[in-house]
Amino acid sequence: MNIKAFKSQNFGKGKSIRVPGSKSHTIRALILAAMSEGTTKIFNPLKSADALSTAAAIKKIGAEVTFNDEQNVWIVKGAGKNLHLPDTEIDVGNSGSLMYFLTPVLATLKGRCEVTGDESIQKRPVDHLIDALNQLGADAFCKKENSVTPPYEFTGPISNENILFTEGKLSQYISGFMMAATRMTGLTQIQLTNPQETPYLSMTKYWLDKYGVQSSISDDYKSICVAGPVELKAEDVTIPSDWEAVAFPLIAALIANEQIVITDIDDSGTQGDEKIVELLKDYGADIEWNKKEKTITVNKNSFLSAPDGTKKISMAEYPDAICALCVIACFAEGKTVFTDIDICRKKETDRIKVMTELLSFLGADIKDNGDTLVINGHSPVQKDGSKNEAFALHGGNVDSYLDHRVAMSLACMGLYFTEENAIVIKDAECCNVSFPHFFDVMNESLGCEFRETT
C-alpha cells in the first residue's frame, strides 16, 4: 500500500486523538502471562503485528490466548510449570522485542530451539545475544555460515553460575535475561559495559516488581541483579498508552501548524520516549502537558529553532524517537546534532542511513558522520512571519524500507506540502507493526490527508 501525504484544510483545529496501547508493555505482559500460573486478563493491549506474533509464539510454548476485541481485552491462560520448547521453530515475524525477550526465557529449558523471522529480522545482528547465551552455558549459533543474523538455534538450559558480562547497547536482550532469571535458582547477575536504552530496563523491572520478583538496577545501569526462582502468579494488567506513538501526532501538529489534543497520556514514568515533549519544547514548541487530565495540547504558531543555534540530542535512552526527531529538526532553524546513534542503526533498518538518504532526497541538509547525525534545519517562516528563503524541503516518492517509524515520520512530514508536492510513501502498511490503522486513525481523529494511492 502506498500512501500520499499532504496538507489538509481539515487538520487539527482543536481535534483530539487517543493513541493505542504500548507495544513494549504489551509484549512484556504477554510473555510474563505465558510464564505464569493461572489466567491473566490484559486490558488495552496493542493489537499490532508484533503483539500478534508474540501471541502466536506463546501459544507454541504452552499458553492459550483468547482475543476479546469488543471489550479490548486479551485473556492468557499461562503455561506456568508446563512451559515447554516449541515443536517447530519460533517465527518472530518482524518483532525484535519478541525475539530478544523470549529466547533467554526458552533457553532456561533443556533442549534445542530454532528462531527465525521475516526478511527484516534476518538482517538484524544477534551476535550479542548469541554470545550472552553461550556465556551462561547454552550452545547457540547462527544457522548461516559466517553469519551474525537470524535464523539461529540454541540448546539449553542456561544457568546463572557465571556472571553475564555484555555491552548492553541494545536493551531488549538484557530484558530477556531479566525475565529468564525468574526461572533460574539463585541470583542472576548481569554486568553491562555500555548500557543504553536504559528506560526500557526500568520498564522490565517495573513488570518484575508487579509479579513480586526481587531485582535491582544500579544507578548507572551497569549492574543488574534478579533473584530466582519465582513462581509467577497470574495478575490482571492494563497496558498504558504508547509514548512512542505519541511522537507522531505531536510532530504532525507542529509541521501543519495546527492545534490538537492527545488524550489518555501515560504518566507512569515507565516509558523513556515521554522525553520528546521536553525536547520539542526546547525547540520552542508550544506544548501543554496536563498530567491531572492526562492530556497533551499542541498549540499553533510555534517558531521552531535550535536553542543558541545548536541543539545536541543523545539518542541513547530513546532511540525509537530518532525518525520523528529527524523530521522535526528539518523544520527547526539551526543545527541539530544527534549523538549516541549507533543503537539507532540496529533496529528494523539502519535508521541513520535510511533517514539520511530519504531526507536528503526531500531537500534536507543532513549528514551522517558515523558517530553523529547532523541536520541543518530551517523554519518555513522567519520570526516576523515572513517567508524563509532558506527553507528548501519538498515532496517526492520515498520508500519506507518496511520500517514503521520511517513511514509514520515521513507521512507526518508530508502534512506541510500541497497535494501537487505531496510525499508518497511506498509500503506504508508497515505502520501496523506498532500503530495499527495509523492512517485511518489520523484521518478520522485529526482530519489529516493521508490517501491510499497507486
N, C-alpha and C positions, 0 to 999 in steps of 0.2 A: 504494500500500500504506500503510495506517495502522497504527501500532504503539502498543500500550498498554504503558506502562512503570510498574511498581510494585514494592514491596518484596517480596523473596523470602526465605524461610527457608533456602534452599539456597545463597545467595550467599556467596562468599568462603570463610572457614574454612581459609585457607592454600592455596586452589586457585591454579593458575598459568595464565598466558596468554602467548602469543607474538604480538606484533603483526606486521603484514605489512611488506614492504619499503617503503622510502621512495618516495613519489610524486615528490618533487623530484629525487632521484637517478635514478630510473628514466627520467624524461623526458629528462634531460640525457644519460644513457647512450644512449638510442635515437637521439637527434639526432646525437650525435657519432659513433656507429657508422655511421649513414647517410652521414655526410660522409667516412668513412674508406675507405681501400683495403684490401680483404680481408674476412674473416669474423670477427665478434665473437660470443662467447657471453656472454649476460647472465644471471648466476645470481641467484636470489632476486628476480626482478622483481615489481613490484606490478601484478597484473592487474586494474587499476581501469579505470573508464570513460575517464578522462583518458589513461592509458597506452595503451589500445586505440585511442583517437583519434589518438594520436601514431604508433602503428604503422601505422595506415591512411594517415596523411599522408605518412610517409616512403616508403611503397610507391609513392605518386604521383610521387615525385621521383627514383626510380631505385633504391631499396634493395629488398631482399627480406627478409621476416620469416617465420620458422618458429617456431611455439609448441610447446614440449615440456612440457606441463603435468605429465606423470608425473615428470619429473626437475626440474621448476621451473626451466627454463632457456629463454630465448628466443635464437634464432640469427638474426643480422642479417648479410646479405651487403651490404656497403656500396656506395654508388654511386660514391664517390671522385671521380675526374676526370669521370665521366659524370653527376654530379649535374645535374638539369635542372629547369626550371619544370614544373608540372603541366599536363596537357592541359585540365583543368577546375579550378574553384575549389577551394581548400583549405577544408574544413569542419572546424573545430577542436572541434566539439561544445561541451562545457562548459568546455574547458581554456584558461584564460588563460595558463598556462605555455607550452603548445604554441604559442599564437598569438604571444606575445611572443618566444619563443626562435626560432621558425622563420622569422618574417617577415624579420628582418635578414639571416639566412643566405641566403634566397632572393633578397633584394634585391641580393646581390652578382652575380647573374646578369643578363644582358641580356634584357629583355623584360618583359611585363606579367603580373601575377598578382593574383587576387582572393581575399580571405579573408572567410569568414563563420563563423557558429556558431549555437548554439541560442538560444532566447529570452533566456536569462540573459546570454549573451555579448553579445548585441545591445543590452544596456543598459549595458555597461561602457565608460567613456570611453577612447579611444585617441588623443586629441589629442597627448599627449606623444610617442607612438610615431610618429605621422604627421609631427610637427614634426622629430623626430630624423632620420627617413628623408630628408626634404627638405633638411635641413642638409647631408647627405652626398651630395646630388646626385640623389636619386630624385625622381620625380613621384608623390606619394602624396596621396590624399584619400579622405574617406568618401563612400560612394555616395549616401546620402540627403541631400537638400538641407538645409543648415544643421545637419547632424548632426556629433557628435564620437564616434559609436559605430559598430561594425561593422554591415553589411559595408563593407569598404574595399578599395581597389586601389592598387597601386604599380607603377611601371615603373623598372627598374634599368638599369645597375648603379650602386650606390653606390661611393664611393671614400673614402679616408682623407686626402685632400689637406687637408681642413679639420678642425680640432679640433671634436669634438662637445661642445657646451655644452647641458646639460639639468639639470632639477631632481633627478631620481633618487629621489623618494619611493617609487616603485614600483621594485623591483629587477629584475623579470623582463625588461623590455625592455633594460636595461643588460646583463644576462647574455647576451641575444640578440646584441647588438652585440659583446660579447667573443668569442663563438663565431664570428660573422661575420668578425671581424678576422683569423682564421686563413686566410681566403681572399683577403685584400687585401694588396697589396705595400707593405712599409714599416711604419712604426709607427702604429698606431691610438691616438689619444689621446682620452680621454673625461674631461671636467671636470664634476663634479656640484656643484650649489649647496646641496642639502639631502638628502644620501644617507640613506636609511632601509632597513630590511630588510637591513642590511649582512652578516649571516651568510650570506645566500644568494649574495652576491657572492663571498665567500670560498669557498663551495661550488663556484661556477663555476670559480674559479681552481684549486681542488683538482683538478677534472676536466681543465683545460687542462694542469696540471702532469703529470698521468698520461700525456698524449699528447705530452709534450716541448715544449709551447708556452711561449715566454718571455713572461711577463707580470708586471706589478707593480701593487700597490694601495697607495696612501699610507696612513699610519696613521689619518688622518681620513676615509678613503674618498672624498675629493673628487677624487682624481686616479688614473685607471686607464690603463695602457698595455699594449698587446698587440702583439707583433712578428709579422709575417707576410711572405710566405705560408708555411704549414707544410703539408706533405703528411701528413695524419693516417694512421697505420698501425693497423689493427685490433688490439685487445687485449682478451682475456677479462677481464670485470669481475664483481664481486659487489656487489649492492645491499645496503647496511646497512638494519637495521630502522628504522622510521619514528618519529621523535620526535613528530611532530605527532599520530600515532595513540596514542602512549603516554599522552598527556594524559587520554584518556577512561577507561581502567581506573583511572588514578590518582584522578581525582575521583569515580568511581563508588565506589571503596573507602572514601574519606573520607566521602562522603554516606551510604552504607549502614552505616558504622562496622564494617567487617569487614577481616580480614587477607587480602591477596592477594600473589602474587609475579608479577612480569613478567620474562620471560626473554629472552635474546639481545639485550640492550640494546647499542646502538651507542655506543662510547666514542671514536669517531674525532675528535670535536670539530667536525665539519663541519655540524652542524645546530643552529641557534640555539635551537630550541624545547626543548633539554635544560635551559634556564634554568628551566623550570617546576618542576623538583624544588626548586631553591633558593627560588623564590617560594612554593611550598606549605609548605616548612619554615619560612619566615619567618612564616607564619600559625600555626605550631605543629604542623603535621602531622608525625607520627612516621614518617619515611621513611628507609630504609637503601638506599644505592646501593653494591653490591659490584662494583667495577669489575673485579676479578680474575675473579669468577664471571659477570660481565655480567648481573647480576640487580638488580632493584629490589623491595624488600619494603615494603608499606604495612601498618603495624600498627594495631590497634584503639585506640579511646579517645583520639583526638586532639581536644583542645579548640581549635577554630579561632578565632583573633581577630587583628585588625589590630594589629601592634606599636605600642605607645604610642597606641592608639586610632585612628590613621590610617595607612594604607599607600598610598604612591604608586607606581604601576607605569607606566613608559614602554613603549608598545607598538611603538616604532619598529623594534626588532630582530626581534620575533617576533609580528607582528600576527595570524597564524593562530591564536594561542592565546587570542584575546580572548573567544571564546564560552565555552570551558571555564573561563576565569578569572572571567568574569562570574557564572557559576553558582556557583562555589565561594565567591566574595565574598558571595553572598547568605546563605551558611551560616556566615560568619565574623563574630564580634562586632566591631563598629566600622565605620569608614568606609574604603572603598577608592576612590581617585581614579586613574582611568586617564588618562594623558596621551599626547600624540603619536598621537591616534586617527584622524587624517584618513585614513591609509593603510588603516584597517580599513573605511572606507566604500567602498572601491574593489575589493572582492572579488566573490564570487558575488552578494552582496547588500550593501547598506549595513548592515553588521553592527552598527553602533552603533544605528541606528534600529530595526532588527529586534529586537535583544536588549532594547532599552528597552521596546518595545511588548509583547513576549511575557512578559518577566519582570514587568513591571508588572501584566499580566493575571493572573499567577500569584502575586501578592501581594507582590512585592519593592518596596523603596523605592529606585528607580533614576531618575536624571535625566541627560538628555543636555544638556550645557551648550554644545554646539558644539565647543569645543576640548578639553573634558574630559568624562568619563563618571563619575558619582559614584554609588556604591552604599552605602547604609547597611544593613549586614548584621546578622543576629542568629543566634547559635548556637541550635540547638534546645534545648540544655540549658545551665544555668549551670555554673560551675566546680565547684560542690559536687555536681553531678549532678542537681539539681532541675530541673523544667521551666521553660523560659524563656517567660514570658507574652508577651514582645515578638515572639516568632517567629510570623510570620503567613503563611508560604508555604503554598500549597495546590495541588492538581492542577487539571486542566482540559484542554480540547481546544485545541490550538495548530497553527498552520501552519508547516511547515518552510521555506516560501518557496523550496523546491528547493535549499536550501543545506545541504550535507552536514555542516558543522561545527555549524550551528544544530541540526540534527536529532539528532546524536550527543550534544551537550551537554545538550539538554532530556531526552533519553532517560535519561541518567545522573542527572539531577536527579530523575526520576520514581522512582528506586530508594529514595527516602526515604518515599514515600507508600504508603498501603494501596491495595488493588485498588479499593475503593469511591471513593477520592480520587485515582485514577491520573492521570498525564499521558498524553494521546493525541496522537500526532504525525502530522499529515497528510503524505502523500507522502514517507514516511520512506525509501523505496528510494533516494533521492538519496545516501545514505551510500556507495553503490557507487563514487562518484567517487574517494574516497580510501581507503576501508576496505571492500573487498568482503565481503559476508556478515557485516557488523558484528554484527547482532543474533544470528545463529546462533552466531558465534564467542564472543560474550559469554555467551550462554546455556549453550553446551556447555562452555566452559572455566571460567567463574566461577560458573555457576549463577544468572545473572540471570533476571529475569522480564520478558522483552520478548515480547509476544504480538501476533500479527497480529490485527487486528480490522476491522470494517466501519465 
